[in-house]
Amino acid sequence: MDKDSQNIARSDWACVLAALPAGEIKAAADAIARTHEVHDVSLPQAGLGLLTLRDGAFHEPFYLGEVPVARAHVVVRTHDGHEASGGAVLIDDRARLARALAILDATLAARLPGWEAAAALVERGVAVRAQRDAQRLRILDRTRVDFALLGQTEEEEDDE
């Protein structure tokens, strides 16, 4: 893990890892699971979460809709007795992916054997996210409208 990737908050690991193909994440987690014991603290689950917001006028809650949510919580234990807890919550419906992210989270947080592979994935995920963010900004720039020109056109028509 280089100096820049050490600055990535643990709370962001799942987000940047989720930017990578799910097969890569699952393969890395499976490799860790083959060399360490992985116990589910709670069974990985996928379901729907209700998205609640508060209105601006009366500050009363209203329900915007349902979103898919997957979550997992695991403990990873090495053969020499070191253990770490990891978890992940995703806006996604793949419980197995959430479990894989939780395994990587635990391994990386405690720097258990195999953490280097997880760190490399985090670094790649950061790069993919940065690339996607830049692409979205370019798209947003192309859709920008200058409304100042509209006012000038109306004044010119009124003068005639």
ChimeraX attribute file (.defattr): number of C-alpha atoms within 10 A of each C-alpha:
attribute: neighborCount
match mode: 1-to-1
recipient: residues
	/A:1	16
	/A:2	9
	/A:3	7
	/A:4	8
	/A:5	14
	/A:6	12
	/A:7	9
	/A:8	14
	/A:9	8
	/A:10	12
	/A:11	11
	/A:12	12
	/A:13	24
	/A:14	21
	/A:15	19
	/A:16	20
	/A:17	25
	/A:18	20
	/A:19	18
	/A:20	18
	/A:21	10
	/A:22	16
	/A:23	11
	/A:24	13
	/A:25	22
	/A:26	19
	/A:27	12
	/A:28	18
	/A:29	23
	/A:30	15
	/A:31	12
	/A:32	24
	/A:33	18
	/A:34	9
	/A:35	13
	/A:36	21
	/A:37	14
	/A:38	19
	/A:39	15
	/A:40	17
	/A:41	13
	/A:42	12
	/A:43	13
	/A:44	22
	/A:45	17
	/A:46	20
	/A:47	15
	/A:48	14
	/A:49	13
	/A:50	12
	/A:51	11
	/A:52	12
	/A:53	13
	/A:54	12
	/A:55	10
	/A:56	8
	/A:57	6
	/A:58	7
	/A:59	9
	/A:60	9
	/A:61	11
	/A:62	11
	/A:63	10
	/A:64	11
	/A:65	11
	/A:66	12
	/A:67	13
	/A:68	14
	/A:69	19
	/A:70	22
	/A:71	25
	/A:72	25
	/A:73	24
	/A:74	25
	/A:75	19
	/A:76	25
	/A:77	20
	/A:78	17
	/A:79	9
	/A:80	7
	/A:81	9
	/A:82	12
	/A:83	17
	/A:84	19
	/A:85	20
	/A:86	23
	/A:87	24
	/A:88	25
	/A:89	21
	/A:90	19
	/A:91	16
	/A:92	17
	/A:93	17
	/A:94	18
	/A:95	21
	/A:96	17
	/A:97	24
	/A:98	30
	/A:99	27
	/A:100	29
	/A:101	32
	/A:102	28
	/A:103	33
	/A:104	35
	/A:105	29
	/A:106	25
	/A:107	29
	/A:108	23
	/A:109	17
	/A:110	15
	/A:111	15
	/A:112	19
	/A:113	14
	/A:114	17
	/A:115	19
	/A:116	14
	/A:117	18
	/A:118	26
	/A:119	23
	/A:120	14
	/A:121	23
	/A:122	27
	/A:123	21
	/A:124	17
	/A:125	21
	/A:126	21
	/A:127	15
	/A:128	16
	/A:129	18
	/A:130	13
	/A:131	12
	/A:132	13
	/A:133	12
	/A:134	12
	/A:135	12
	/A:136	12
	/A:137	12
	/A:138	11
	/A:139	11
	/A:140	10
	/A:141	10
	/A:142	9
	/A:143	9
	/A:144	8
	/A:145	8
	/A:146	7
	/A:147	8
	/A:148	8
	/A:149	9
	/A:150	9
	/A:151	9
	/A:152	10
	/A:153	10
	/A:154	10
	/A:155	10
	/A:156	9
	/A:157	8
	/A:158	7
	/A:159	6
	/A:160	5
